[in-house]
Every structure is written in C-alpha cells, then in structure tokens.
Amino acid sequence: MIFLITNVLFLTGRAWINRWDVDVDVLIIGNLVLFGATAISFFLFTRSFNSKNPHAVVRTVYSGVLSKMVICLVAVFIYISVAGKGVDKAGIIGSMFLYLLYTTLEVAILMKLSKQKKNV
C-alpha cells in the first residue's frame, strides 16, 4: 500500500518535487528496492511465526531489518558507482526516509501479528 501511494505521489508531483532538485526516478527506484526488500523480510518473518521458539522470531526480525539495510546499502553503492558525479543526494536522503517509513510500519504490523499468536 505504501508502495502504491508513494509512487502515485512521486509521479503526480514530479514537477513539484523537481523544484527541490530531487530526481523523482531515484525516489521511485529506491521505493522499488525497499518494497522488494520489505516483501522478502516480511515473508521470512511470517514463516518464523510458526516456530515454537520465541528467540527464533526475534532473531528473524533483527536479521530481516539488517538484511534490508544491507540491500539498501548495496543499492546505494551501485547507484553511486553508476551515476558518478551526478549523484542525487536529496534522492538518497528521500529514500532513507522511505526506509524508515517501511521499517516502522513493518515492525508495527509484525508486533500486531505476534500478539495474535500465543507462542510468539
């Protein structure tokens, strides 16, 4: 849902965002990378909810957040190496804000799901 809302905002507000010298394409690609990383980590989290060991769930949550961070760092390094001197720093900072948004909402959803399970 966040993915669709933010992409619609980025596409419809392209001219407004460009006035701040932010490359909208960087934000859209960052949003896509974050969506993919969040989908993978969320899938792993929901699989770990079937475990009887509560420590396994906590390990999976921490490893998912860490793996998402590593995926994002690799994406940023690839972008920097491809863009060279034309790196859009504001786009990277905007993507970092999206990372915080995705992570916060993911953890909130996982906490609600874990309260519904008795063994988590």
N, C-alpha and C positions, 0 to 999 in steps of 0.2 A: 504494500500500500504506500509506504514511504517512497519507494522507487518510482511509482507512477506519479504521485503528487509532485515530487521534486522535479522530475523530468518535464512534466507539463509546465511547471513554473519556470524552469530554465528555458524551455522553448518559446513560451508565450512572452516571457520577459527578457528575451535576448537583448533587445536594444537598451533596455533599462540597465541590465547587468553589464553590458559592454561599456556604458558610460563610466563605470568604476574601474575600467581597464582589466576586467576579468574575462578570460576566454571561456565561453559557455561550453565549448566542446570538451575542455579539460574537466569541467564540473560533471558533464554527462558521462564521460568515460570513467571518472572517479566514482560516480554513483553506480555505474555498471559493475565495476570491480568490487565495490563494497557490497552490492546486492549479491553477487556470486559468492563472495567470502562469507557473508552472513548466512546465506542459504545452506552452505556446506556445514558451517559450525552449528547451525540450528538443527540440521539433520542429525549430526553426531550427538548433540545434547539430548534430543528426544529419544534416541536409541539408548542412551545411558540411563534414562529414567526407569527402564525395566530391570536395572541392576538392584540387587538387594543391599549392596554396599553403598552407604551414603557418601563415603570418601571417593568412590569412583565417579559419582556425579559431580562433586566439587572439582576433582581433577579434570574432568571433561570440560567443565565450564572455564576453568583457568586456561587449559590448553587451547580451547576454541578461541578465546579472546586473544591469546598470544599468537596463535596461527593466523588469525585475521590481521593482527598488527604486522606480522612478517609479510603477509601477502601484500598489504598496502605499501610497506616499505620497498618491497621489490618492484611494485608498480611505479612508485615514485622514482626509484633509481633508473628504471627503464625509460621513463618519461624524460628525465634529466639528460640521460645519455643520447636520446633521440633528438630532443629539442635543442640541445646545445646552449647557445646564448639566448635563445628565445623562450626561456622557461618562464611560465606564468606563475609567479609566486602567489598571487592572490587566488588563483585557481587551486593551488596546492593547499593553501590555508582554508579555502572553502570546502575542499574535500576532507580536510581534517575535522572540520565542524560536522560534516556528514558522518564521518566515522564515529564521533562522539554521540551523535543522534542515533545511529544504528545500534551502537553498543548499549546505550542506555535503555532503549526500547526493548532490545533483545533480552537483556538481563531482567527487566521488569516483567516481560512475558514469561520468561523461564521461572521466575520466582512465583508467579501466579500458578503456573502449571505444577510446580513442585509442591505447592500447598495442597493441591488436589490429590496428589499421590501420597499414600500413607507411609511408604518405605523410603521416601526421599527426604 
